């Protein structure tokens, strides 16, 4: 099975509302792909991107919101 390739060169990134203003712990996600949530470290915008399926990303965000993952 070939890995899935997404063109992320023109996506719009948004910073997590939990990111602080001093530059630490910054996570960015793109909403430009309907079935995938690309996530990156805003301090390293040209670094690796993690790709989550929408259900996996929703489960992760929900768990963080409930305090299950900190």
PDB file with SEQRES, HELIX, SHEET and CRYST1 records, atoms N, CA, C and O in Angstrom:
SEQRES   1 A   70  UNK UNK UNK UNK UNK UNK UNK UNK UNK UNK UNK UNK UNK          
SEQRES   2 A   70  UNK UNK UNK UNK UNK UNK UNK UNK UNK UNK UNK UNK UNK          
SEQRES   3 A   70  UNK UNK UNK UNK UNK UNK UNK UNK UNK UNK UNK UNK UNK          
SEQRES   4 A   70  UNK UNK UNK UNK UNK UNK UNK UNK UNK UNK UNK UNK UNK          
SEQRES   5 A   70  UNK UNK UNK UNK UNK UNK UNK UNK UNK UNK UNK UNK UNK          
SEQRES   6 A   70  UNK UNK UNK UNK UNK                                          
HELIX    1 AA1 UNK A   42  UNK A   44  5                                   3    
HELIX    2 AA2 UNK A   54  UNK A   65  1                                  12    
SHEET    1 AA1 4 UNK A  13  UNK A  15  0                                        
SHEET    2 AA1 4 UNK A  27  UNK A  30 -1                                        
SHEET    3 AA1 4 UNK A  36  UNK A  41 -1                                        
SHEET    4 AA1 4 UNK A  50  UNK A  53 -1                                        
CRYST1    1.000    1.000    1.000  90.00  90.00  90.00 P 1           1          
ATOM      1  N   UNK A   1       0.836  -1.177   0.000  1.00  0.00           N  
ATOM      2  CA  UNK A   1       0.000   0.000   0.000  1.00  0.00           C  
ATOM      3  C   UNK A   1       0.885   1.245   0.000  1.00  0.00           C  
ATOM      4  O   UNK A   1       1.804   1.367   0.810  1.00  0.00           O  
ATOM      5  N   UNK A   2       0.601   2.153  -0.904  1.00  0.00           N  
ATOM      6  CA  UNK A   2       1.387   3.381  -1.016  1.00  0.00           C  
ATOM      7  C   UNK A   2       0.928   4.397   0.014  1.00  0.00           C  
ATOM      8  O   UNK A   2      -0.266   4.496   0.295  1.00  0.00           O  
ATOM      9  N   UNK A   3       1.865   5.157   0.584  1.00  0.00           N  
ATOM     10  CA  UNK A   3       1.468   6.187   1.542  1.00  0.00           C  
ATOM     11  C   UNK A   3       0.654   7.275   0.865  1.00  0.00           C  
ATOM     12  O   UNK A   3       0.860   7.592  -0.306  1.00  0.00           O  
ATOM     13  N   UNK A   4      -0.250   7.827   1.605  1.00  0.00           N  
ATOM     14  CA  UNK A   4      -1.086   8.916   1.099  1.00  0.00           C  
ATOM     15  C   UNK A   4      -0.267  10.199   1.097  1.00  0.00           C  
ATOM     16  O   UNK A   4       0.437  10.497   2.061  1.00  0.00           O  
ATOM     17  N   UNK A   5      -0.364  10.953   0.012  1.00  0.00           N  
ATOM     18  CA  UNK A   5       0.376  12.198  -0.121  1.00  0.00           C  
ATOM     19  C   UNK A   5      -0.613  13.342  -0.252  1.00  0.00           C  
ATOM     20  O   UNK A   5      -1.509  13.303  -1.095  1.00  0.00           O  
ATOM     21  N   UNK A   6      -0.450  14.355   0.579  1.00  0.00           N  
ATOM     22  CA  UNK A   6      -1.292  15.547   0.504  1.00  0.00           C  
ATOM     23  C   UNK A   6      -0.428  16.746   0.151  1.00  0.00           C  
ATOM     24  O   UNK A   6       0.689  16.884   0.650  1.00  0.00           O  
ATOM     25  N   UNK A   7      -0.943  17.604  -0.705  1.00  0.00           N  
ATOM     26  CA  UNK A   7      -0.259  18.853  -1.015  1.00  0.00           C  
ATOM     27  C   UNK A   7      -0.641  19.863   0.062  1.00  0.00           C  
ATOM     28  O   UNK A   7      -1.779  20.331   0.107  1.00  0.00           O  
ATOM     29  N   UNK A   8       0.302  20.191   0.917  1.00  0.00           N  
ATOM     30  CA  UNK A   8       0.041  21.125   2.011  1.00  0.00           C  
ATOM     31  C   UNK A   8       0.666  22.495   1.761  1.00  0.00           C  
ATOM     32  O   UNK A   8       0.755  23.316   2.674  1.00  0.00           O  
ATOM     33  N   UNK A   9       1.096  22.738   0.532  1.00  0.00           N  
ATOM     34  CA  UNK A   9       1.810  23.979   0.228  1.00  0.00           C  
ATOM     35  C   UNK A   9       0.933  25.221   0.311  1.00  0.00           C  
ATOM     36  O   UNK A   9       1.453  26.319   0.509  1.00  0.00           O  
ATOM     37  N   UNK A  10      -0.372  25.083   0.166  1.00  0.00           N  
ATOM     38  CA  UNK A  10      -1.221  26.282   0.180  1.00  0.00           C  
ATOM     39  C   UNK A  10      -2.316  26.225   1.242  1.00  0.00           C  
ATOM     40  O   UNK A  10      -3.293  26.970   1.156  1.00  0.00           O  
ATOM     41  N   UNK A  11      -2.170  25.358   2.237  1.00  0.00           N  
ATOM     42  CA  UNK A  11      -3.202  25.278   3.271  1.00  0.00           C  
ATOM     43  C   UNK A  11      -3.093  26.452   4.232  1.00  0.00           C  
ATOM     44  O   UNK A  11      -2.036  27.069   4.360  1.00  0.00           O  
ATOM     45  N   UNK A  12      -4.180  26.747   4.893  1.00  0.00           N  
ATOM     46  CA  UNK A  12      -4.218  27.772   5.924  1.00  0.00           C  
ATOM     47  C   UNK A  12      -4.086  27.082   7.274  1.00  0.00           C  
ATOM     48  O   UNK A  12      -4.838  26.160   7.589  1.00  0.00           O  
ATOM     49  N   UNK A  13      -3.137  27.533   8.055  1.00  0.00           N  
ATOM     50  CA  UNK A  13      -2.908  26.956   9.371  1.00  0.00           C  
ATOM     51  C   UNK A  13      -3.507  27.865  10.430  1.00  0.00           C  
ATOM     52  O   UNK A  13      -3.465  29.088  10.304  1.00  0.00           O  
ATOM     53  N   UNK A  14      -4.071  27.259  11.485  1.00  0.00           N  
ATOM     54  CA  UNK A  14      -4.549  28.050  12.618  1.00  0.00           C  
ATOM     55  C   UNK A  14      -3.912  27.503  13.881  1.00  0.00           C  
ATOM     56  O   UNK A  14      -3.749  26.296  14.053  1.00  0.00           O  
ATOM     57  N   UNK A  15      -3.558  28.428  14.754  1.00  0.00           N  
ATOM     58  CA  UNK A  15      -2.887  28.050  15.994  1.00  0.00           C  
ATOM     59  C   UNK A  15      -3.910  27.607  17.029  1.00  0.00           C  
ATOM     60  O   UNK A  15      -5.016  28.145  17.090  1.00  0.00           O  
ATOM     61  N   UNK A  16      -3.544  26.643  17.826  1.00  0.00           N  
ATOM     62  CA  UNK A  16      -4.402  26.153  18.886  1.00  0.00           C  
ATOM     63  C   UNK A  16      -4.766  27.278  19.843  1.00  0.00           C  
ATOM     64  O   UNK A  16      -3.937  28.135  20.149  1.00  0.00           O  
ATOM     65  N   UNK A  17      -6.003  27.274  20.311  1.00  0.00           N  
ATOM     66  CA  UNK A  17      -6.426  28.275  21.292  1.00  0.00           C  
ATOM     67  C   UNK A  17      -5.719  28.069  22.625  1.00  0.00           C  
ATOM     68  O   UNK A  17      -5.745  28.955  23.479  1.00  0.00           O  
ATOM     69  N   UNK A  18      -5.092  26.923  22.814  1.00  0.00           N  
ATOM     70  CA  UNK A  18      -4.349  26.641  24.039  1.00  0.00           C  
ATOM     71  C   UNK A  18      -2.898  27.104  23.960  1.00  0.00           C  
ATOM     72  O   UNK A  18      -2.177  27.036  24.956  1.00  0.00           O  
ATOM     73  N   UNK A  19      -2.458  27.576  22.792  1.00  0.00           N  
ATOM     74  CA  UNK A  19      -1.086  28.046  22.655  1.00  0.00           C  
ATOM     75  C   UNK A  19      -0.915  29.329  23.455  1.00  0.00           C  
ATOM     76  O   UNK A  19      -1.817  30.164  23.525  1.00  0.00           O  
ATOM     77  N   UNK A  20       0.250  29.464  24.051  1.00  0.00           N  
ATOM     78  CA  UNK A  20       0.472  30.673  24.839  1.00  0.00           C  
ATOM     79  C   UNK A  20       1.164  31.734  24.005  1.00  0.00           C  
ATOM     80  O   UNK A  20       1.679  31.442  22.925  1.00  0.00           O  
ATOM     81  N   UNK A  21       1.179  32.963  24.498  1.00  0.00           N  
ATOM     82  CA  UNK A  21       1.737  34.089  23.741  1.00  0.00           C  
ATOM     83  C   UNK A  21       3.245  34.198  23.858  1.00  0.00           C  
ATOM     84  O   UNK A  21       3.852  34.997  23.145  1.00  0.00           O  
ATOM     85  N   UNK A  22       3.869  33.422  24.731  1.00  0.00           N  
ATOM     86  CA  UNK A  22       5.317  33.505  24.890  1.00  0.00           C  
ATOM     87  C   UNK A  22       6.069  32.601  23.918  1.00  0.00           C  
ATOM     88  O   UNK A  22       7.297  32.522  23.970  1.00  0.00           O  
ATOM     89  N   UNK A  23       5.348  31.923  23.037  1.00  0.00           N  
ATOM     90  CA  UNK A  23       5.997  31.138  22.001  1.00  0.00           C  
ATOM     91  C   UNK A  23       6.160  29.663  22.301  1.00  0.00           C  
ATOM     92  O   UNK A  23       6.715  28.935  21.478  1.00  0.00           O  
ATOM     93  N   UNK A  24       5.705  29.203  23.429  1.00  0.00           N  
ATOM     94  CA  UNK A  24       5.856  27.794  23.759  1.00  0.00           C  
ATOM     95  C   UNK A  24       4.594  26.994  23.499  1.00  0.00           C  
ATOM     96  O   UNK A  24       3.500  27.554  23.424  1.00  0.00           O  
ATOM     97  N   UNK A  25       4.744  25.696  23.364  1.00  0.00           N  
ATOM     98  CA  UNK A  25       3.618  24.767  23.228  1.00  0.00           C  
ATOM     99  C   UNK A  25       2.633  25.177  22.143  1.00  0.00           C  
ATOM    100  O   UNK A  25       1.428  25.221  22.387  1.00  0.00           O  
ATOM    101  N   UNK A  26       3.129  25.474  20.959  1.00  0.00           N  
ATOM    102  CA  UNK A  26       2.264  25.948  19.878  1.00  0.00           C  
ATOM    103  C   UNK A  26       1.986  24.843  18.865  1.00  0.00           C  
ATOM    104  O   UNK A  26       2.899  24.276  18.264  1.00  0.00           O  
ATOM    105  N   UNK A  27       0.737  24.566  18.702  1.00  0.00           N  
ATOM    106  CA  UNK A  27       0.283  23.548  17.765  1.00  0.00           C  
ATOM    107  C   UNK A  27      -0.578  24.233  16.720  1.00  0.00           C  
ATOM    108  O   UNK A  27      -1.402  25.083  17.060  1.00  0.00           O  
ATOM    109  N   UNK A  28      -0.402  23.878  15.457  1.00  0.00           N  
ATOM    110  CA  UNK A  28      -1.231  24.425  14.387  1.00  0.00           C  
ATOM    111  C   UNK A  28      -1.917  23.288  13.651  1.00  0.00           C  
ATOM    112  O   UNK A  28      -1.352  22.208  13.481  1.00  0.00           O  
ATOM    113  N   UNK A  29      -3.138  23.549  13.220  1.00  0.00           N  
ATOM    114  CA  UNK A  29      -3.912  22.558  12.483  1.00  0.00           C  
ATOM    115  C   UNK A  29      -4.513  23.249  11.261  1.00  0.00           C  
ATOM    116  O   UNK A  29      -4.767  24.453  11.278  1.00  0.00           O  
ATOM    117  N   UNK A  30      -4.734  22.480  10.215  1.00  0.00           N  
ATOM    118  CA  UNK A  30      -5.370  23.009   9.013  1.00  0.00           C  
ATOM    119  C   UNK A  30      -6.736  22.361   8.838  1.00  0.00           C  
ATOM    120  O   UNK A  30      -6.898  21.155   9.023  1.00  0.00           O  
ATOM    121  N   UNK A  31      -7.708  23.180   8.481  1.00  0.00           N  
ATOM    122  CA  UNK A  31      -9.068  22.693   8.226  1.00  0.00           C  
ATOM    123  C   UNK A  31      -9.351  22.565   6.732  1.00  0.00           C  
ATOM    124  O   UNK A  31     -10.504  22.390   6.336  1.00  0.00           O  
ATOM    125  N   UNK A  32      -8.318  22.648   5.899  1.00  0.00           N  
ATOM    126  CA  UNK A  32      -8.500  22.690   4.449  1.00  0.00           C  
ATOM    127  C   UNK A  32      -8.765  21.337   3.787  1.00  0.00           C  
ATOM    128  O   UNK A  32      -9.139  21.292   2.615  1.00  0.00           O  
ATOM    129  N   UNK A  33      -8.579  20.245   4.513  1.00  0.00           N  
ATOM    130  CA  UNK A  33      -8.817  18.921   3.938  1.00  0.00           C  
ATOM    131  C   UNK A  33     -10.023  18.290   4.623  1.00  0.00           C  
ATOM    132  O   UNK A  33     -10.052  18.200   5.850  1.00  0.00           O  
ATOM    133  N   UNK A  34     -11.011  17.855   3.860  1.00  0.00           N  
ATOM    134  CA  UNK A  34     -12.280  17.408   4.448  1.00  0.00           C  
ATOM    135  C   UNK A  34     -12.217  16.126   5.281  1.00  0.00           C  
ATOM    136  O   UNK A  34     -13.083  15.924   6.132  1.00  0.00           O  
ATOM    137  N   UNK A  35     -11.239  15.261   5.072  1.00  0.00           N  
ATOM    138  CA  UNK A  35     -11.208  13.994   5.806  1.00  0.00           C  
ATOM    139  C   UNK A  35      -9.938  13.806   6.620  1.00  0.00           C  
ATOM    140  O   UNK A  35      -9.753  12.768   7.254  1.00  0.00           O  
ATOM    141  N   UNK A  36      -9.062  14.806   6.605  1.00  0.00           N  
ATOM    142  CA  UNK A  36      -7.768  14.698   7.269  1.00  0.00           C  
ATOM    143  C   UNK A  36      -7.465  15.983   8.032  1.00  0.00           C  
ATOM    144  O   UNK A  36      -7.775  17.079   7.567  1.00  0.00           O  
ATOM    145  N   UNK A  37      -6.858  15.839   9.202  1.00  0.00           N  
ATOM    146  CA  UNK A  37      -6.434  16.998   9.989  1.00  0.00           C  
ATOM    147  C   UNK A  37      -4.909  17.027  10.046  1.00  0.00           C  
ATOM    148  O   UNK A  37      -4.310  16.313  10.851  1.00  0.00           O  
ATOM    149  N   UNK A  38      -4.268  17.850   9.195  1.00  0.00           N  
ATOM    150  CA  UNK A  38      -2.817  18.003   9.282  1.00  0.00           C  
ATOM    151  C   UNK A  38      -2.469  18.848  10.513  1.00  0.00           C  
ATOM    152  O   UNK A  38      -3.113  19.864  10.773  1.00  0.00           O  
ATOM    153  N   UNK A  39      -1.455  18.426  11.264  1.00  0.00           N  
ATOM    154  CA  UNK A  39      -1.049  19.111  12.495  1.00  0.00           C  
ATOM    155  C   UNK A  39       0.458  19.294  12.459  1.00  0.00           C  
ATOM    156  O   UNK A  39       1.194  18.393  12.055  1.00  0.00           O  
ATOM    157  N   UNK A  40       0.915  20.476  12.887  1.00  0.00           N  
ATOM    158  CA  UNK A  40       2.355  20.744  12.915  1.00  0.00           C  
ATOM    159  C   UNK A  40       2.710  21.600  14.133  1.00  0.00           C  
ATOM    160  O   UNK A  40       1.843  22.170  14.795  1.00  0.00           O  
ATOM    161  N   UNK A  41       3.999  21.667  14.399  1.00  0.00           N  
ATOM    162  CA  UNK A  41       4.543  22.510  15.455  1.00  0.00           C  
ATOM    163  C   UNK A  41       4.786  23.891  14.852  1.00  0.00           C  
ATOM    164  O   UNK A  41       5.548  24.012  13.893  1.00  0.00           O  
ATOM    165  N   UNK A  42       4.162  24.925  15.386  1.00  0.00           N  
ATOM    166  CA  UNK A  42       4.301  26.256  14.789  1.00  0.00           C  
ATOM    167  C   UNK A  42       5.714  26.803  14.911  1.00  0.00           C  
ATOM    168  O   UNK A  42       6.088  27.699  14.155  1.00  0.00           O  
ATOM    169  N   UNK A  43       6.503  26.292  15.835  1.00  0.00           N  
ATOM    170  CA  UNK A  43       7.889  26.740  15.965  1.00  0.00           C  
ATOM    171  C   UNK A  43       8.777  26.129  14.886  1.00  0.00           C  
ATOM    172  O   UNK A  43       9.916  26.559  14.704  1.00  0.00           O  
ATOM    173  N   UNK A  44       8.265  25.134  14.172  1.00  0.00           N  
ATOM    174  CA  UNK A  44       9.015  24.467  13.111  1.00  0.00           C  
ATOM    175  C   UNK A  44       8.092  24.274  11.904  1.00  0.00           C  
ATOM    176  O   UNK A  44       7.772  23.138  11.553  1.00  0.00           O  
ATOM    177  N   UNK A  45       7.659  25.374  11.262  1.00  0.00           N  
ATOM    178  CA  UNK A  45       6.653  25.273  10.194  1.00  0.00           C  
ATOM    179  C   UNK A  45       7.086  24.478   8.965  1.00  0.00           C  
ATOM    180  O   UNK A  45       6.239  24.048   8.182  1.00  0.00           O  
ATOM    181  N   UNK A  46       8.372  24.280   8.786  1.00  0.00           N  
ATOM    182  CA  UNK A  46       8.848  23.495   7.641  1.00  0.00           C  
ATOM    183  C   UNK A  46       9.226  22.074   8.058  1.00  0.00           C  
ATOM    184  O   UNK A  46       9.771  21.305   7.266  1.00  0.00           O  
ATOM    185  N   UNK A  47       8.931  21.742   9.300  1.00  0.00           N  
ATOM    186  CA  UNK A  47       9.236  20.416   9.811  1.00  0.00           C  
ATOM    187  C   UNK A  47       8.136  19.421   9.482  1.00  0.00           C  
ATOM    188  O   UNK A  47       7.301  19.676   8.614  1.00  0.00           O  
ATOM    189  N   UNK A  48       8.134  18.306  10.164  1.00  0.00           N  
ATOM    190  CA  UNK A  48       7.166  17.246   9.868  1.00  0.00           C  
ATOM    191  C   UNK A  48       5.729  17.654  10.208  1.00  0.00           C  
ATOM    192  O   UNK A  48       5.483  18.492  11.076  1.00  0.00           O  
ATOM    193  N   UNK A  49       4.807  17.037   9.502  1.00  0.00           N  
ATOM    194  CA  UNK A  49       3.369  17.240   9.722  1.00  0.00           C  
ATOM    195  C   UNK A  49       2.765  15.884  10.059  1.00  0.00           C  
ATOM    196  O   UNK A  49       3.023  14.893   9.376  1.00  0.00           O  
ATOM    197  N   UNK A  50       1.970  15.847  11.099  1.00  0.00           N  
ATOM    198  CA  UNK A  50       1.231  14.633  11.435  1.00  0.00           C  
ATOM    199  C   UNK A  50      -0.133  14.704  10.771  1.00  0.00           C  
ATOM    200  O   UNK A  50      -0.776  15.754  10.783  1.00  0.00           O  
ATOM    201  N   UNK A  51      -0.577  13.601  10.196  1.00  0.00           N  
ATOM    202  CA  UNK A  51      -1.888  13.542   9.557  1.00  0.00           C  
ATOM    203  C   UNK A  51      -2.801  12.640  10.374  1.00  0.00           C  
ATOM    204  O   UNK A  51      -2.498  11.467  10.591  1.00  0.00           O  
ATOM    205  N   UNK A  52      -3.913  13.191  10.821  1.00  0.00           N  
ATOM    206  CA  UNK A  52      -4.910  12.443  11.578  1.00  0.00           C  
ATOM    207  C   UNK A  52      -6.172  12.317  10.747  1.00  0.00           C  
ATOM    208  O   UNK A  52      -6.528  13.244  10.020  1.00  0.00           O  
ATOM    209  N   UNK A  53      -6.849  11.193  10.840  1.00  0.00           N  
ATOM    210  CA  UNK A  53      -8.187  11.128  10.245  1.00  0.00           C  
ATOM    211  C   UNK A  53      -9.080  12.045  11.067  1.00  0.00           C  
ATOM    212  O   UNK A  53      -8.782  12.311  12.232  1.00  0.00           O  
ATOM    213  N   UNK A  54     -10.163  12.530  10.486  1.00  0.00           N  
ATOM    214  CA  UNK A  54     -11.057  13.407  11.236  1.00  0.00           C  
ATOM    215  C   UNK A  54     -11.583  12.752  12.510  1.00  0.00           C  
ATOM    216  O   UNK A  54     -11.602  13.410  13.550  1.00  0.00           O  
ATOM    217  N   UNK A  55     -12.018  11.467  12.482  1.00  0.00           N  
ATOM    218  CA  UNK A  55     -12.479  10.853  13.739  1.00  0.00           C  
ATOM    219  C   UNK A  55     -11.380  10.762  14.801  1.00  0.00           C  
ATOM    220  O   UNK A  55     -11.649  10.961  15.986  1.00  0.00           O  
ATOM    221  N   UNK A  56     -10.150  10.465  14.388  1.00  0.00           N  
ATOM    222  CA  UNK A  56      -9.046  10.373  15.350  1.00  0.00           C  
ATOM    223  C   UNK A  56      -8.738  11.742  15.953  1.00  0.00           C  
ATOM    224  O   UNK A  56      -8.487  11.853  17.154  1.00  0.00           O  
ATOM    225  N   UNK A  57      -8.757  12.781  15.122  1.00  0.00           N  
ATOM    226  CA  UNK A  57      -8.486  14.131  15.618  1.00  0.00           C  
ATOM    227  C   UNK A  57      -9.596  14.577  16.572  1.00  0.00           C  
ATOM    228  O   UNK A  57      -9.316  15.157  17.621  1.00  0.00           O  
ATOM    229  N   UNK A  58     -10.842  14.311  16.216  1.00  0.00           N  
ATOM    230  CA  UNK A  58     -11.971  14.672  17.087  1.00  0.00           C  
ATOM    231  C   UNK A  58     -11.868  13.948  18.434  1.00  0.00           C  
ATOM    232  O   UNK A  58     -12.147  14.539  19.477  1.00  0.00           O  
ATOM    233  N   UNK A  59     -11.473  12.686  18.415  1.00  0.00           N  
ATOM    234  CA  UNK A  59     -11.316  11.927  19.654  1.00  0.00           C  
ATOM    235  C   UNK A  59     -10.182  12.526  20.501  1.00  0.00           C  
ATOM    236  O   UNK A  59     -10.317  12.642  21.719  1.00  0.00           O  
ATOM    237  N   UNK A  60      -9.084  12.902  19.870  1.00  0.00           N  
ATOM    238  CA  UNK A  60      -7.963  13.503  20.579  1.00  0.00           C  
ATOM    239  C   UNK A  60      -8.366  14.823  21.216  1.00  0.00           C  
ATOM    240  O   UNK A  60      -8.120  15.044  22.402  1.00  0.00           O  
ATOM    241  N   UNK A  61      -8.985  15.702  20.434  1.00  0.00           N  
ATOM    242  CA  UNK A  61      -9.397  17.009  20.944  1.00  0.00           C  
ATOM    243  C   UNK A  61     -10.417  16.848  22.072  1.00  0.00           C  
ATOM    244  O   UNK A  61     -10.362  17.563  23.073  1.00  0.00           O  
ATOM    245  N   UNK A  62     -11.341  15.913  21.905  1.00  0.00           N  
ATOM    246  CA  UNK A  62     -12.322  15.643  22.957  1.00  0.00           C  
ATOM    247  C   UNK A  62     -11.678  15.166  24.238  1.00  0.00           C  
ATOM    248  O   UNK A  62     -12.063  15.594  25.325  1.00  0.00           O  
ATOM    249  N   UNK A  63     -10.700  14.280  24.123  1.00  0.00           N  
ATOM    250  CA  UNK A  63      -9.995  13.764  25.302  1.00  0.00           C  
ATOM    251  C   UNK A  63      -9.232  14.874  26.008  1.00  0.00           C  
ATOM    252  O   UNK A  63      -9.239  14.951  27.237  1.00  0.00           O  
ATOM    253  N   UNK A  64      -8.576  15.731  25.239  1.00  0.00           N  
ATOM    254  CA  UNK A  64      -7.856  16.870  25.842  1.00  0.00           C  
ATOM    255  C   UNK A  64      -8.850  17.786  26.560  1.00  0.00           C  
ATOM    256  O   UNK A  64      -8.590  18.240  27.674  1.00  0.00           O  
ATOM    257  N   UNK A  65      -9.983  18.051  25.918  1.00  0.00           N  
ATOM    258  CA  UNK A  65     -10.997  18.925  26.513  1.00  0.00           C  
ATOM    259  C   UNK A  65     -11.558  18.363  27.817  1.00  0.00           C  
ATOM    260  O   UNK A  65     -11.921  19.126  28.713  1.00  0.00           O  
ATOM    261  N   UNK A  66     -11.631  17.052  27.929  1.00  0.00           N  
ATOM    262  CA  UNK A  66     -12.123  16.410  29.157  1.00  0.00           C  
ATOM    263  C   UNK A  66     -11.030  16.226  30.192  1.00  0.00           C  
ATOM    264  O   UNK A  66     -11.292  15.749  31.296  1.00  0.00           O  
ATOM    265  N   UNK A  67      -9.806  16.602  29.846  1.00  0.00           N  
ATOM    266  CA  UNK A  67      -8.697  16.468  30.778  1.00  0.00           C  
ATOM    267  C   UNK A  67      -8.114  15.072  30.844  1.00  0.00           C  
ATOM    268  O   UNK A  67      -7.332  14.765  31.744  1.00  0.00           O  
ATOM    269  N   UNK A  68      -8.489  14.219  29.891  1.00  0.00           N  
ATOM    270  CA  UNK A  68      -7.963  12.859  29.874  1.00  0.00           C  
ATOM    271  C   UNK A  68      -6.504  12.853  29.444  1.00  0.00           C  
ATOM    272  O   UNK A  68      -5.705  12.075  29.965  1.00  0.00           O  
ATOM    273  N   UNK A  69      -6.154  13.715  28.499  1.00  0.00           N  
ATOM    274  CA  UNK A  69      -4.779  13.848  28.023  1.00  0.00           C  
ATOM    275  C   UNK A  69      -4.273  15.230  28.395  1.00  0.00           C  
ATOM    276  O   UNK A  69      -4.865  16.237  28.006  1.00  0.00           O  
ATOM    277  N   UNK A  70      -3.208  15.282  29.129  1.00  0.00           N  
ATOM    278  CA  UNK A  70      -2.633  16.581  29.494  1.00  0.00           C  
ATOM    279  C   UNK A  70      -1.151  16.576  29.253  1.00  0.00           C  
ATOM    280  O   UNK A  70      -0.482  17.580  29.499  1.00  0.00           O  
TER     281      UNK A  70                                                      
END                                                                             
